[in-house]
Amino acid sequence: MSLHRRDGLGGRAAVVGIGATEFSKDSGRSELSLAAEAVGAALADAGLTPADVDGLVTFTMDTSPEITVAQASGIGELSFFSRVHYGGGAACATVQQAALAVATGIAEVVVCYRAFNERSGRRFGSGVQRREPSAEGVALGWQLPYGLLTPASWVAMAAQRYLHTYGLTPEAFGQVAVTGRRHAARNPAAYFHGKPITLADHAASRWIVEPLRLLDCCQETDGGQALVVTSAERARDLPQPPAVILAAAQGAGRGQEAMTGFYRGALTGLPESAVVARQLWRTSGLAPADIDVGIFYDHFTPFVLMQLEEFGFCGPGEAADFVAADALPLNTHGGQLGEAYLHGMNGVAEAVRQLRGTSVNQVPGAARSLVTAGTGVPTSGLILGSDG
């Protein structure tokens, strides 16, 4: 494979281990326990031990500190630890942070993790209930008094405008939901294993916030996921085929807010995703036609359509037809709609499985995977490739 290193990072690090807990609605144990189990499973998958690890990366929202996870997992000294902000927007950025540390020699083996009891504990879907005064929270003050209290309500504003602009109906979103659940139905790890849906099921599901129905909204999950990153050179001596990080990017748009950017130029797109897309295509030297499988962050179905358009897989307003035609294998693990909501980390794991050839919905000959992170917020993305 010809590797383009136009930013000095591509091709220098790889994901070599993936591990997860059971995905459930009531784990019955602490978030630290979930994190430690996921880290242990990822290291075992990589053929490494806790003694090999010298770096940890997670989300600012994670309740299990790096040093505490290190203790619980049997990891010793750390030379690198980091956290990434903006909820699900951090998913691919955790891997980027790990890759940067490895590529610059700051650390040799870095584990990225995310663990929470998001169903039995704090439920993100319940929205804003209490917020300390902060600069970050100021923007919410323009929306909350008018009833825009939850992530679904914030996304619904953009979704409604998208439908109006392109002359579509809410059924357009159903294509994403049906695709995710079709793949989840064949995935034993998925919460909705064995439970596909139809477009009629989508259209019959209850309204959450118009134009979003229940089946347009991701799950709430208890669980943990971890990923192991090391150098591409070391990766070749480990048991699993490496998923080489061909490109990694973060992006925030002009006038960016956290899921409530209603005062930007238009509501029919995701400028932060465009920032990430431009970087990924430029630094990898690849284009949409070079991607074999897409793992798109699917907390809400409309934003999957907008991401496909921002990344150049189709034109504005064309994504629903693109998905319906199966033009790109999409969210082959079932996504957050069908497998589990782990702030996108389980999507990175699926991209790795596709390159290993071990996905339950394997794309024949998959050699390049695109992964995106949370949208509506500052976000991130990855292009992973097989080593060969």
Secondary structure by P-SEA (a helix, b strand, c coil): ccccccccccccccccbbbbccccccccccaaaaaaaaaaaaaaaaccccccccbbbbcccccccaaaaaaaaccccccccccccccccaaaaaaaaaaaaaaaccccbbbbbcccccccccccccccccccccccccccccccccccccaaaaaaaaaaaaaaaaccccccaaaaaaaaaaaaaaccccccccccccaaaaaaccccccccccccbbbbbbbbbbbbbbcaaaaaacccccccccccccccccccccccccccccccccaaaaaaaaaaaaaaccccccccccccccccaaaaaaaaaaacccccccaaaaaaaccccccccccccccccccaaaaaaaaaaaaacccccccccccbbbbbcccccccccbbbbccc
